[in-house]
């Protein structure tokens, strides 16, 4: 038997780099939109205070929205050959 030296995942195996790219593509516009929405209500706040509001919103939208969407919609792309 020969070992595979390719960086491609084995048949049907989860591809972290592909998943990363899809989540990044969704997270960037999501966090940008949240920051634009929150900004008028948090004028004059410190960065840590603004982050305290934004982080739970962002994580909630990712855990219950973005990540399940990516996993379902792009299953074949993030599990190549499967």
mmCIF file of the N, C-alpha and C atoms, coordinates in Angstrom:
data_MODEL
# 
_entry.id   MODEL 
# 
loop_
_atom_site.group_PDB 
_atom_site.id 
_atom_site.type_symbol 
_atom_site.label_atom_id 
_atom_site.label_alt_id 
_atom_site.label_comp_id 
_atom_site.label_asym_id 
_atom_site.label_entity_id 
_atom_site.label_seq_id 
_atom_site.pdbx_PDB_ins_code 
_atom_site.Cartn_x 
_atom_site.Cartn_y 
_atom_site.Cartn_z 
_atom_site.occupancy 
_atom_site.B_iso_or_equiv 
_atom_site.pdbx_formal_charge 
_atom_site.auth_seq_id 
_atom_site.auth_comp_id 
_atom_site.auth_asym_id 
_atom_site.auth_atom_id 
_atom_site.pdbx_PDB_model_num 
ATOM 1   N N  . UNK A 1 1  ? 0.839   -1.181 0.000  1.00 0.00 ? 1  UNK A N  1 
ATOM 2   C CA . UNK A 1 1  ? 0.000   0.000  0.000  1.00 0.00 ? 1  UNK A CA 1 
ATOM 3   C C  . UNK A 1 1  ? 0.882   1.243  0.000  1.00 0.00 ? 1  UNK A C  1 
ATOM 4   N N  . UNK A 1 2  ? 0.395   2.264  -0.658 1.00 0.00 ? 2  UNK A N  1 
ATOM 5   C CA . UNK A 1 2  ? 1.136   3.522  -0.664 1.00 0.00 ? 2  UNK A CA 1 
ATOM 6   C C  . UNK A 1 2  ? 0.357   4.557  0.113  1.00 0.00 ? 2  UNK A C  1 
ATOM 7   N N  . UNK A 1 3  ? 1.104   5.396  0.811  1.00 0.00 ? 3  UNK A N  1 
ATOM 8   C CA . UNK A 1 3  ? 0.454   6.460  1.567  1.00 0.00 ? 3  UNK A CA 1 
ATOM 9   C C  . UNK A 1 3  ? 0.216   7.645  0.654  1.00 0.00 ? 3  UNK A C  1 
ATOM 10  N N  . UNK A 1 4  ? -0.896  8.323  0.873  1.00 0.00 ? 4  UNK A N  1 
ATOM 11  C CA . UNK A 1 4  ? -1.204  9.511  0.107  1.00 0.00 ? 4  UNK A CA 1 
ATOM 12  C C  . UNK A 1 4  ? -0.470  10.704 0.715  1.00 0.00 ? 4  UNK A C  1 
ATOM 13  N N  . UNK A 1 5  ? 0.231   11.437 -0.128 1.00 0.00 ? 5  UNK A N  1 
ATOM 14  C CA . UNK A 1 5  ? 0.942   12.622 0.352  1.00 0.00 ? 5  UNK A CA 1 
ATOM 15  C C  . UNK A 1 5  ? 0.223   13.892 -0.053 1.00 0.00 ? 5  UNK A C  1 
ATOM 16  N N  . UNK A 1 6  ? -0.937  13.745 -0.647 1.00 0.00 ? 6  UNK A N  1 
ATOM 17  C CA . UNK A 1 6  ? -1.711  14.887 -1.097 1.00 0.00 ? 6  UNK A CA 1 
ATOM 18  C C  . UNK A 1 6  ? -2.306  15.649 0.078  1.00 0.00 ? 6  UNK A C  1 
ATOM 19  N N  . UNK A 1 7  ? -2.491  16.934 -0.116 1.00 0.00 ? 7  UNK A N  1 
ATOM 20  C CA . UNK A 1 7  ? -3.136  17.757 0.901  1.00 0.00 ? 7  UNK A CA 1 
ATOM 21  C C  . UNK A 1 7  ? -4.654  17.671 0.806  1.00 0.00 ? 7  UNK A C  1 
ATOM 22  N N  . UNK A 1 8  ? -5.142  17.032 -0.241 1.00 0.00 ? 8  UNK A N  1 
ATOM 23  C CA . UNK A 1 8  ? -6.579  16.842 -0.388 1.00 0.00 ? 8  UNK A CA 1 
ATOM 24  C C  . UNK A 1 8  ? -7.069  15.843 0.656  1.00 0.00 ? 8  UNK A C  1 
ATOM 25  N N  . UNK A 1 9  ? -8.240  16.081 1.235  1.00 0.00 ? 9  UNK A N  1 
ATOM 26  C CA . UNK A 1 9  ? -8.762  15.126 2.207  1.00 0.00 ? 9  UNK A CA 1 
ATOM 27  C C  . UNK A 1 9  ? -9.127  13.807 1.536  1.00 0.00 ? 9  UNK A C  1 
ATOM 28  N N  . UNK A 1 10 ? -9.142  12.745 2.331  1.00 0.00 ? 10 UNK A N  1 
ATOM 29  C CA . UNK A 1 10 ? -9.541  11.438 1.819  1.00 0.00 ? 10 UNK A CA 1 
ATOM 30  C C  . UNK A 1 10 ? -10.987 11.497 1.352  1.00 0.00 ? 10 UNK A C  1 
ATOM 31  N N  . UNK A 1 11 ? -11.367 10.558 0.547  1.00 0.00 ? 11 UNK A N  1 
ATOM 32  C CA . UNK A 1 11 ? -12.715 10.515 -0.034 1.00 0.00 ? 11 UNK A CA 1 
ATOM 33  C C  . UNK A 1 11 ? -13.791 10.658 1.045  1.00 0.00 ? 11 UNK A C  1 
ATOM 34  N N  . UNK A 1 12 ? -14.607 11.678 0.908  1.00 0.00 ? 12 UNK A N  1 
ATOM 35  C CA . UNK A 1 12 ? -15.709 11.909 1.830  1.00 0.00 ? 12 UNK A CA 1 
ATOM 36  C C  . UNK A 1 12 ? -15.318 12.530 3.155  1.00 0.00 ? 12 UNK A C  1 
ATOM 37  N N  . UNK A 1 13 ? -14.032 12.807 3.343  1.00 0.00 ? 13 UNK A N  1 
ATOM 38  C CA . UNK A 1 13 ? -13.565 13.367 4.607  1.00 0.00 ? 13 UNK A CA 1 
ATOM 39  C C  . UNK A 1 13 ? -13.835 14.873 4.647  1.00 0.00 ? 13 UNK A C  1 
ATOM 40  N N  . UNK A 1 14 ? -14.109 15.366 5.828  1.00 0.00 ? 14 UNK A N  1 
ATOM 41  C CA . UNK A 1 14 ? -14.377 16.781 6.058  1.00 0.00 ? 14 UNK A CA 1 
ATOM 42  C C  . UNK A 1 14 ? -13.155 17.624 5.707  1.00 0.00 ? 14 UNK A C  1 
ATOM 43  N N  . UNK A 1 15 ? -13.358 18.702 4.943  1.00 0.00 ? 15 UNK A N  1 
ATOM 44  C CA . UNK A 1 15 ? -12.266 19.593 4.553  1.00 0.00 ? 15 UNK A CA 1 
ATOM 45  C C  . UNK A 1 15 ? -12.335 20.880 5.369  1.00 0.00 ? 15 UNK A C  1 
ATOM 46  N N  . UNK A 1 16 ? -11.465 21.006 6.365  1.00 0.00 ? 16 UNK A N  1 
ATOM 47  C CA . UNK A 1 16 ? -11.434 22.215 7.177  1.00 0.00 ? 16 UNK A CA 1 
ATOM 48  C C  . UNK A 1 16 ? -11.118 23.471 6.368  1.00 0.00 ? 16 UNK A C  1 
ATOM 49  N N  . UNK A 1 17 ? -10.157 23.434 5.445  1.00 0.00 ? 17 UNK A N  1 
ATOM 50  C CA . UNK A 1 17 ? -9.882  24.649 4.668  1.00 0.00 ? 17 UNK A CA 1 
ATOM 51  C C  . UNK A 1 17 ? -11.096 25.134 3.873  1.00 0.00 ? 17 UNK A C  1 
ATOM 52  N N  . UNK A 1 18 ? -11.841 24.220 3.275  1.00 0.00 ? 18 UNK A N  1 
ATOM 53  C CA . UNK A 1 18 ? -13.030 24.614 2.513  1.00 0.00 ? 18 UNK A CA 1 
ATOM 54  C C  . UNK A 1 18 ? -14.118 25.155 3.441  1.00 0.00 ? 18 UNK A C  1 
ATOM 55  N N  . UNK A 1 19 ? -14.288 24.495 4.580  1.00 0.00 ? 19 UNK A N  1 
ATOM 56  C CA . UNK A 1 19 ? -15.264 24.965 5.565  1.00 0.00 ? 19 UNK A CA 1 
ATOM 57  C C  . UNK A 1 19 ? -14.873 26.348 6.068  1.00 0.00 ? 19 UNK A C  1 
ATOM 58  N N  . UNK A 1 20 ? -13.598 26.532 6.353  1.00 0.00 ? 20 UNK A N  1 
ATOM 59  C CA . UNK A 1 20 ? -13.086 27.829 6.799  1.00 0.00 ? 20 UNK A CA 1 
ATOM 60  C C  . UNK A 1 20 ? -13.423 28.924 5.794  1.00 0.00 ? 20 UNK A C  1 
ATOM 61  N N  . UNK A 1 21 ? -13.157 28.670 4.520  1.00 0.00 ? 21 UNK A N  1 
ATOM 62  C CA . UNK A 1 21 ? -13.419 29.679 3.496  1.00 0.00 ? 21 UNK A CA 1 
ATOM 63  C C  . UNK A 1 21 ? -14.897 30.038 3.403  1.00 0.00 ? 21 UNK A C  1 
ATOM 64  N N  . UNK A 1 22 ? -15.761 29.039 3.500  1.00 0.00 ? 22 UNK A N  1 
ATOM 65  C CA . UNK A 1 22 ? -17.196 29.307 3.436  1.00 0.00 ? 22 UNK A CA 1 
ATOM 66  C C  . UNK A 1 22 ? -17.685 30.083 4.654  1.00 0.00 ? 22 UNK A C  1 
ATOM 67  N N  . UNK A 1 23 ? -17.210 29.701 5.842  1.00 0.00 ? 23 UNK A N  1 
ATOM 68  C CA . UNK A 1 23 ? -17.618 30.412 7.054  1.00 0.00 ? 23 UNK A CA 1 
ATOM 69  C C  . UNK A 1 23 ? -17.074 31.839 7.033  1.00 0.00 ? 23 UNK A C  1 
ATOM 70  N N  . UNK A 1 24 ? -15.842 32.016 6.584  1.00 0.00 ? 24 UNK A N  1 
ATOM 71  C CA . UNK A 1 24 ? -15.275 33.355 6.472  1.00 0.00 ? 24 UNK A CA 1 
ATOM 72  C C  . UNK A 1 24 ? -16.083 34.215 5.502  1.00 0.00 ? 24 UNK A C  1 
ATOM 73  N N  . UNK A 1 25 ? -16.469 33.628 4.377  1.00 0.00 ? 25 UNK A N  1 
ATOM 74  C CA . UNK A 1 25 ? -17.259 34.358 3.383  1.00 0.00 ? 25 UNK A CA 1 
ATOM 75  C C  . UNK A 1 25 ? -18.609 34.795 3.945  1.00 0.00 ? 25 UNK A C  1 
ATOM 76  N N  . UNK A 1 26 ? -19.151 34.031 4.880  1.00 0.00 ? 26 UNK A N  1 
ATOM 77  C CA . UNK A 1 26 ? -20.410 34.413 5.508  1.00 0.00 ? 26 UNK A CA 1 
ATOM 78  C C  . UNK A 1 26 ? -20.222 35.301 6.724  1.00 0.00 ? 26 UNK A C  1 
ATOM 79  N N  . UNK A 1 27 ? -19.151 35.072 7.481  1.00 0.00 ? 27 UNK A N  1 
ATOM 80  C CA . UNK A 1 27 ? -18.929 35.812 8.718  1.00 0.00 ? 27 UNK A CA 1 
ATOM 81  C C  . UNK A 1 27 ? -18.550 37.268 8.457  1.00 0.00 ? 27 UNK A C  1 
ATOM 82  N N  . UNK A 1 28 ? -17.747 37.511 7.438  1.00 0.00 ? 28 UNK A N  1 
ATOM 83  C CA . UNK A 1 28 ? -17.314 38.892 7.171  1.00 0.00 ? 28 UNK A CA 1 
ATOM 84  C C  . UNK A 1 28 ? -18.494 39.835 6.919  1.00 0.00 ? 28 UNK A C  1 
ATOM 85  N N  . UNK A 1 29 ? -19.385 39.526 5.980  1.00 0.00 ? 29 UNK A N  1 
ATOM 86  C CA . UNK A 1 29 ? -20.517 40.444 5.784  1.00 0.00 ? 29 UNK A CA 1 
ATOM 87  C C  . UNK A 1 29 ? -21.459 40.481 6.988  1.00 0.00 ? 29 UNK A C  1 
ATOM 88  N N  . UNK A 1 30 ? -21.564 39.366 7.699  1.00 0.00 ? 30 UNK A N  1 
ATOM 89  C CA . UNK A 1 30 ? -22.426 39.316 8.871  1.00 0.00 ? 30 UNK A CA 1 
ATOM 90  C C  . UNK A 1 30 ? -21.921 40.258 9.963  1.00 0.00 ? 30 UNK A C  1 
ATOM 91  N N  . UNK A 1 31 ? -20.644 40.173 10.297 1.00 0.00 ? 31 UNK A N  1 
ATOM 92  C CA . UNK A 1 31 ? -20.093 41.030 11.350 1.00 0.00 ? 31 UNK A CA 1 
ATOM 93  C C  . UNK A 1 31 ? -20.080 42.487 10.910 1.00 0.00 ? 31 UNK A C  1 
ATOM 94  N N  . UNK A 1 32 ? -19.827 42.749 9.643  1.00 0.00 ? 32 UNK A N  1 
ATOM 95  C CA . UNK A 1 32 ? -19.841 44.124 9.148  1.00 0.00 ? 32 UNK A CA 1 
ATOM 96  C C  . UNK A 1 32 ? -21.232 44.730 9.282  1.00 0.00 ? 32 UNK A C  1 
ATOM 97  N N  . UNK A 1 33 ? -22.252 43.954 8.925  1.00 0.00 ? 33 UNK A N  1 
ATOM 98  C CA . UNK A 1 33 ? -23.632 44.432 9.043  1.00 0.00 ? 33 UNK A CA 1 
ATOM 99  C C  . UNK A 1 33 ? -23.999 44.684 10.501 1.00 0.00 ? 33 UNK A C  1 
ATOM 100 N N  . UNK A 1 34 ? -23.639 43.766 11.373 1.00 0.00 ? 34 UNK A N  1 
ATOM 101 C CA . UNK A 1 34 ? -23.938 43.937 12.801 1.00 0.00 ? 34 UNK A CA 1 
ATOM 102 C C  . UNK A 1 34 ? -23.273 45.203 13.333 1.00 0.00 ? 34 UNK A C  1 
ATOM 103 N N  . UNK A 1 35 ? -22.025 45.437 12.962 1.00 0.00 ? 35 UNK A N  1 
ATOM 104 C CA . UNK A 1 35 ? -21.310 46.631 13.427 1.00 0.00 ? 35 UNK A CA 1 
ATOM 105 C C  . UNK A 1 35 ? -21.989 47.908 12.939 1.00 0.00 ? 35 UNK A C  1 
ATOM 106 N N  . UNK A 1 36 ? -22.428 47.921 11.684 1.00 0.00 ? 36 UNK A N  1 
ATOM 107 C CA . UNK A 1 36 ? -23.136 49.095 11.167 1.00 0.00 ? 36 UNK A CA 1 
ATOM 108 C C  . UNK A 1 36 ? -24.468 49.324 11.881 1.00 0.00 ? 36 UNK A C  1 
ATOM 109 N N  . UNK A 1 37 ? -25.168 48.251 12.226 1.00 0.00 ? 37 UNK A N  1 
ATOM 110 C CA . UNK A 1 37 ? -26.458 48.376 12.908 1.00 0.00 ? 37 UNK A CA 1 
ATOM 111 C C  . UNK A 1 37 ? -26.268 48.839 14.349 1.00 0.00 ? 37 UNK A C  1 
ATOM 112 N N  . UNK A 1 38 ? -25.268 48.301 15.032 1.00 0.00 ? 38 UNK A N  1 
ATOM 113 C CA . UNK A 1 38 ? -25.049 48.594 16.450 1.00 0.00 ? 38 UNK A CA 1 
ATOM 114 C C  . UNK A 1 38 ? -24.398 49.963 16.667 1.00 0.00 ? 38 UNK A C  1 
ATOM 115 N N  . UNK A 1 39 ? -23.607 50.396 15.711 1.00 0.00 ? 39 UNK A N  1 
ATOM 116 C CA . UNK A 1 39 ? -22.823 51.628 15.871 1.00 0.00 ? 39 UNK A CA 1 
ATOM 117 C C  . UNK A 1 39 ? -23.635 52.855 16.319 1.00 0.00 ? 39 UNK A C  1 
ATOM 118 N N  . UNK A 1 40 ? -24.768 53.152 15.694 1.00 0.00 ? 40 UNK A N  1 
ATOM 119 C CA . UNK A 1 40 ? -25.505 54.357 16.123 1.00 0.00 ? 40 UNK A CA 1 
ATOM 120 C C  . UNK A 1 40 ? -25.994 54.291 17.575 1.00 0.00 ? 40 UNK A C  1 
ATOM 121 N N  . UNK A 1 41 ? -26.250 53.089 18.069 1.00 0.00 ? 41 UNK A N  1 
ATOM 122 C CA . UNK A 1 41 ? -26.749 52.930 19.429 1.00 0.00 ? 41 UNK A CA 1 
ATOM 123 C C  . UNK A 1 41 ? -25.633 52.893 20.464 1.00 0.00 ? 41 UNK A C  1 
ATOM 124 N N  . UNK A 1 42 ? -24.396 52.792 19.999 1.00 0.00 ? 42 UNK A N  1 
ATOM 125 C CA . UNK A 1 42 ? -23.268 52.657 20.928 1.00 0.00 ? 42 UNK A CA 1 
ATOM 126 C C  . UNK A 1 42 ? -22.231 53.753 20.733 1.00 0.00 ? 42 UNK A C  1 
ATOM 127 N N  . UNK A 1 43 ? -22.628 54.878 20.178 1.00 0.00 ? 43 UNK A N  1 
ATOM 128 C CA . UNK A 1 43 ? -21.702 56.009 20.004 1.00 0.00 ? 43 UNK A CA 1 
ATOM 129 C C  . UNK A 1 43 ? -21.126 56.400 21.354 1.00 0.00 ? 43 UNK A C  1 
ATOM 130 N N  . UNK A 1 44 ? -19.842 56.580 21.401 1.00 0.00 ? 44 UNK A N  1 
ATOM 131 C CA . UNK A 1 44 ? -19.179 56.989 22.631 1.00 0.00 ? 44 UNK A CA 1 
ATOM 132 C C  . UNK A 1 44 ? -18.822 55.850 23.566 1.00 0.00 ? 44 UNK A C  1 
ATOM 133 N N  . UNK A 1 45 ? -19.215 54.639 23.227 1.00 0.00 ? 45 UNK A N  1 
ATOM 134 C CA . UNK A 1 45 ? -18.886 53.485 24.064 1.00 0.00 ? 45 UNK A CA 1 
ATOM 135 C C  . UNK A 1 45 ? -17.437 53.068 23.817 1.00 0.00 ? 45 UNK A C  1 
ATOM 136 N N  . UNK A 1 46 ? -16.845 52.444 24.795 1.00 0.00 ? 46 UNK A N  1 
ATOM 137 C CA . UNK A 1 46 ? -15.515 51.866 24.624 1.00 0.00 ? 46 UNK A CA 1 
ATOM 138 C C  . UNK A 1 46 ? -15.616 50.649 23.719 1.00 0.00 ? 46 UNK A C  1 
ATOM 139 N N  . UNK A 1 47 ? -14.484 50.283 23.140 1.00 0.00 ? 47 UNK A N  1 
ATOM 140 C CA . UNK A 1 47 ? -14.463 49.131 22.247 1.00 0.00 ? 47 UNK A CA 1 
ATOM 141 C C  . UNK A 1 47 ? -14.918 47.861 22.956 1.00 0.00 ? 47 UNK A C  1 
ATOM 142 N N  . UNK A 1 48 ? -14.475 47.656 24.196 1.00 0.00 ? 48 UNK A N  1 
ATOM 143 C CA . UNK A 1 48 ? -14.846 46.437 24.924 1.00 0.00 ? 48 UNK A CA 1 
ATOM 144 C C  . UNK A 1 48 ? -16.351 46.392 25.179 1.00 0.00 ? 48 UNK A C  1 
ATOM 145 N N  . UNK A 1 49 ? -16.973 47.554 25.392 1.00 0.00 ? 49 UNK A N  1 
ATOM 146 C CA . UNK A 1 49 ? -18.419 47.591 25.623 1.00 0.00 ? 49 UNK A CA 1 
ATOM 147 C C  . UNK A 1 49 ? -19.184 47.251 24.340 1.00 0.00 ? 49 UNK A C  1 
ATOM 148 N N  . UNK A 1 50 ? -18.723 47.794 23.245 1.00 0.00 ? 50 UNK A N  1 
ATOM 149 C CA . UNK A 1 50 ? -19.364 47.512 21.957 1.00 0.00 ? 50 UNK A CA 1 
ATOM 150 C C  . UNK A 1 50 ? -19.206 46.026 21.609 1.00 0.00 ? 50 UNK A C  1 
ATOM 151 N N  . UNK A 1 51 ? -18.020 45.477 21.877 1.00 0.00 ? 51 UNK A N  1 
ATOM 152 C CA . UNK A 1 51 ? -17.765 44.065 21.606 1.00 0.00 ? 51 UNK A CA 1 
ATOM 153 C C  . UNK A 1 51 ? -18.643 43.178 22.481 1.00 0.00 ? 51 UNK A C  1 
ATOM 154 N N  . UNK A 1 52 ? -18.920 43.615 23.702 1.00 0.00 ? 52 UNK A N  1 
ATOM 155 C CA . UNK A 1 52 ? -19.781 42.867 24.613 1.00 0.00 ? 52 UNK A CA 1 
ATOM 156 C C  . UNK A 1 52 ? -21.193 42.723 24.051 1.00 0.00 ? 52 UNK A C  1 
ATOM 157 N N  . UNK A 1 53 ? -21.632 43.671 23.264 1.00 0.00 ? 53 UNK A N  1 
ATOM 158 C CA . UNK A 1 53 ? -22.951 43.610 22.617 1.00 0.00 ? 53 UNK A CA 1 
ATOM 159 C C  . UNK A 1 53 ? -22.880 42.803 21.315 1.00 0.00 ? 53 UNK A C  1 
ATOM 160 N N  . UNK A 1 54 ? -21.841 43.037 20.525 1.00 0.00 ? 54 UNK A N  1 
ATOM 161 C CA . UNK A 1 54 ? -21.735 42.440 19.195 1.00 0.00 ? 54 UNK A CA 1 
ATOM 162 C C  . UNK A 1 54 ? -21.424 40.942 19.248 1.00 0.00 ? 54 UNK A C  1 
ATOM 163 N N  . UNK A 1 55 ? -20.539 40.518 20.143 1.00 0.00 ? 55 UNK A N  1 
ATOM 164 C CA . UNK A 1 55 ? -20.089 39.121 20.173 1.00 0.00 ? 55 UNK A CA 1 
ATOM 165 C C  . UNK A 1 55 ? -21.228 38.115 20.360 1.00 0.00 ? 55 UNK A C  1 
ATOM 166 N N  . UNK A 1 56 ? -22.124 38.293 21.335 1.00 0.00 ? 56 UNK A N  1 
ATOM 167 C CA . UNK A 1 56 ? -23.211 37.314 21.476 1.00 0.00 ? 56 UNK A CA 1 
ATOM 168 C C  . UNK A 1 56 ? -24.150 37.270 20.262 1.00 0.00 ? 56 UNK A C  1 
ATOM 169 N N  . UNK A 1 57 ? -24.375 38.422 19.645 1.00 0.00 ? 57 UNK A N  1 
ATOM 170 C CA . UNK A 1 57 ? -25.214 38.468 18.447 1.00 0.00 ? 57 UNK A CA 1 
ATOM 171 C C  . UNK A 1 57 ? -24.536 37.679 17.328 1.00 0.00 ? 57 UNK A C  1 
ATOM 172 N N  . UNK A 1 58 ? -23.256 37.941 17.130 1.00 0.00 ? 58 UNK A N  1 
ATOM 173 C CA . UNK A 1 58 ? -22.498 37.279 16.067 1.00 0.00 ? 58 UNK A CA 1 
ATOM 174 C C  . UNK A 1 58 ? -22.436 35.769 16.289 1.00 0.00 ? 58 UNK A C  1 
ATOM 175 N N  . UNK A 1 59 ? -22.105 35.348 17.490 1.00 0.00 ? 59 UNK A N  1 
ATOM 176 C CA . UNK A 1 59 ? -21.992 33.914 17.777 1.00 0.00 ? 59 UNK A CA 1 
ATOM 177 C C  . UNK A 1 59 ? -23.347 33.220 17.608 1.00 0.00 ? 59 UNK A C  1 
ATOM 178 N N  . UNK A 1 60 ? -24.407 33.847 18.076 1.00 0.00 ? 60 UNK A N  1 
ATOM 179 C CA . UNK A 1 60 ? -25.752 33.264 17.920 1.00 0.00 ? 60 UNK A CA 1 
ATOM 180 C C  . UNK A 1 60 ? -26.112 33.090 16.452 1.00 0.00 ? 60 UNK A C  1 
ATOM 181 N N  . UNK A 1 61 ? -25.870 34.114 15.652 1.00 0.00 ? 61 UNK A N  1 
ATOM 182 C CA . UNK A 1 61 ? -26.190 34.021 14.232 1.00 0.00 ? 61 UNK A CA 1 
ATOM 183 C C  . UNK A 1 61 ? -25.338 32.978 13.517 1.00 0.00 ? 61 UNK A C  1 
ATOM 184 N N  . UNK A 1 62 ? -24.114 32.807 13.970 1.00 0.00 ? 62 UNK A N  1 
ATOM 185 C CA . UNK A 1 62 ? -23.259 31.797 13.352 1.00 0.00 ? 62 UNK A CA 1 
ATOM 186 C C  . UNK A 1 62 ? -23.664 30.381 13.759 1.00 0.00 ? 62 UNK A C  1 
ATOM 187 N N  . UNK A 1 63 ? -23.912 30.169 15.060 1.00 0.00 ? 63 UNK A N  1 
ATOM 188 C CA . UNK A 1 63 ? -24.222 28.829 15.558 1.00 0.00 ? 63 UNK A CA 1 
ATOM 189 C C  . UNK A 1 63 ? -25.578 28.341 15.064 1.00 0.00 ? 63 UNK A C  1 
ATOM 190 N N  . UNK A 1 64 ? -26.575 29.210 15.066 1.00 0.00 ? 64 UNK A N  1 
ATOM 191 C CA . UNK A 1 64 ? -27.924 28.775 14.683 1.00 0.00 ? 64 UNK A CA 1 
ATOM 192 C C  . UNK A 1 64 ? -28.324 29.176 13.268 1.00 0.00 ? 64 UNK A C  1 
ATOM 193 N N  . UNK A 1 65 ? -27.446 29.860 12.551 1.00 0.00 ? 65 UNK A N  1 
ATOM 194 C CA . UNK A 1 65 ? -27.789 30.283 11.204 1.00 0.00 ? 65 UNK A CA 1 
ATOM 195 C C  . UNK A 1 65 ? -26.734 29.955 10.168 1.00 0.00 ? 65 UNK A C  1 
ATOM 196 N N  . UNK A 1 66 ? -25.617 30.640 10.244 1.00 0.00 ? 66 UNK A N  1 
ATOM 197 C CA . UNK A 1 66 ? -24.589 30.529 9.213  1.00 0.00 ? 66 UNK A CA 1 
ATOM 198 C C  . UNK A 1 66 ? -23.981 29.132 9.114  1.00 0.00 ? 66 UNK A C  1 
ATOM 199 N N  . UNK A 1 67 ? -23.526 28.572 10.211 1.00 0.00 ? 67 UNK A N  1 
ATOM 200 C CA . UNK A 1 67 ? -22.847 27.270 10.165 1.00 0.00 ? 67 UNK A CA 1 
ATOM 201 C C  . UNK A 1 67 ? -23.790 26.148 9.729  1.00 0.00 ? 67 UNK A C  1 
ATOM 202 N N  . UNK A 1 68 ? -25.011 26.059 10.273 1.00 0.00 ? 68 UNK A N  1 
ATOM 203 C CA . UNK A 1 68 ? -25.920 25.017 9.751  1.00 0.00 ? 68 UNK A CA 1 
ATOM 204 C C  . UNK A 1 68 ? -26.227 25.205 8.258  1.00 0.00 ? 68 UNK A C  1 
ATOM 205 N N  . UNK A 1 69 ? -26.354 26.457 7.822  1.00 0.00 ? 69 UNK A N  1 
ATOM 206 C CA . UNK A 1 69 ? -26.599 26.725 6.404  1.00 0.00 ? 69 UNK A CA 1 
ATOM 207 C C  . UNK A 1 69 ? -25.441 26.230 5.551  1.00 0.00 ? 69 UNK A C  1 
ATOM 208 N N  . UNK A 1 70 ? -24.224 26.561 5.956  1.00 0.00 ? 70 UNK A N  1 
ATOM 209 C CA . UNK A 1 70 ? -23.036 26.131 5.207  1.00 0.00 ? 70 UNK A CA 1 
ATOM 210 C C  . UNK A 1 70 ? -22.940 24.611 5.180  1.00 0.00 ? 70 UNK A C  1 
ATOM 211 N N  . UNK A 1 71 ? -23.156 23.964 6.318  1.00 0.00 ? 71 UNK A N  1 
ATOM 212 C CA . UNK A 1 71 ? -23.058 22.510 6.384  1.00 0.00 ? 71 UNK A CA 1 
ATOM 213 C C  . UNK A 1 71 ? -24.095 21.822 5.505  1.00 0.00 ? 71 UNK A C  1 
ATOM 214 N N  . UNK A 1 72 ? -25.295 22.372 5.452  1.00 0.00 ? 72 UNK A N  1 
ATOM 215 C CA . UNK A 1 72 ? -26.355 21.754 4.659  1.00 0.00 ? 72 UNK A CA 1 
ATOM 216 C C  . UNK A 1 72 ? -26.215 22.095 3.175  1.00 0.00 ? 72 UNK A C  1 
ATOM 217 N N  . UNK A 1 73 ? -26.037 23.360 2.886  1.00 0.00 ? 73 UNK A N  1 
ATOM 218 C CA . UNK A 1 73 ? -26.007 23.816 1.488  1.00 0.00 ? 73 UNK A CA 1 
ATOM 219 C C  . UNK A 1 73 ? -24.743 23.392 0.753  1.00 0.00 ? 73 UNK A C  1 
ATOM 220 N N  . UNK A 1 74 ? -23.610 23.338 1.438  1.00 0.00 ? 74 UNK A N  1 
ATOM 221 C CA . UNK A 1 74 ? -22.329 23.057 0.798  1.00 0.00 ? 74 UNK A CA 1 
ATOM 222 C C  . UNK A 1 74 ? -21.731 21.719 1.253  1.00 0.00 ? 74 UNK A C  1 
ATOM 223 N N  . UNK A 1 75 ? -22.575 20.782 1.637  1.00 0.00 ? 75 UNK A N  1 
ATOM 224 C CA . UNK A 1 75 ? -22.105 19.494 2.149  1.00 0.00 ? 75 UNK A CA 1 
ATOM 225 C C  . UNK A 1 75 ? -21.132 18.811 1.190  1.00 0.00 ? 75 UNK A C  1 
ATOM 226 N N  . UNK A 1 76 ? -21.456 18.763 -0.070 1.00 0.00 ? 76 UNK A N  1 
ATOM 227 C CA . UNK A 1 76 ? -20.593 18.079 -1.035 1.00 0.00 ? 76 UNK A CA 1 
ATOM 228 C C  . UNK A 1 76 ? -19.259 18.798 -1.216 1.00 0.00 ? 76 UNK A C  1 
ATOM 229 N N  . UNK A 1 77 ? -19.266 20.119 -1.109 1.00 0.00 ? 77 UNK A N  1 
ATOM 230 C CA . UNK A 1 77 ? -18.021 20.888 -1.266 1.00 0.00 ? 77 UNK A CA 1 
ATOM 231 C C  . UNK A 1 77 ? -17.093 20.677 -0.067 1.00 0.00 ? 77 UNK A C  1 
ATOM 232 N N  . UNK A 1 78 ? -17.655 20.619 1.135  1.00 0.00 ? 78 UNK A N  1 
ATOM 233 C CA . UNK A 1 78 ? -16.795 20.459 2.325  1.00 0.00 ? 78 UNK A CA 1 
ATOM 234 C C  . UNK A 1 78 ? -16.520 18.999 2.644  1.00 0.00 ? 78 UNK A C  1 
ATOM 235 N N  . UNK A 1 79 ? -17.179 18.074 1.940  1.00 0.00 ? 79 UNK A N  1 
ATOM 236 C CA . UNK A 1 79 ? -16.904 16.635 2.051  1.00 0.00 ? 79 UNK A CA 1 
ATOM 237 C C  . UNK A 1 79 ? -16.612 16.115 0.641  1.00 0.00 ? 79 UNK A C  1 
ATOM 238 N N  . UNK A 1 80 ? -15.484 16.520 0.069  1.00 0.00 ? 80 UNK A N  1 
ATOM 239 C CA . UNK A 1 80 ? -15.212 16.168 -1.331 1.00 0.00 ? 80 UNK A CA 1 
ATOM 240 C C  . UNK A 1 80 ? -15.072 14.661 -1.540 1.00 0.00 ? 80 UNK A C  1 
ATOM 241 N N  . UNK A 1 81 ? -15.598 14.212 -2.641 1.00 0.00 ? 81 UNK A N  1 
ATOM 242 C CA . UNK A 1 81 ? -15.463 12.808 -3.020 1.00 0.00 ? 81 UNK A CA 1 
ATOM 243 C C  . UNK A 1 81 ? -16.395 11.874 -2.284 1.00 0.00 ? 81 UNK A C  1 
ATOM 244 N N  . UNK A 1 82 ? -17.246 12.426 -1.427 1.00 0.00 ? 82 UNK A N  1 
ATOM 245 C CA . UNK A 1 82 ? -18.088 11.548 -0.612 1.00 0.00 ? 82 UNK A CA 1 
ATOM 246 C C  . UNK A 1 82 ? -19.411 11.264 -1.173 1.00 0.00 ? 82 UNK A C  1 
# 
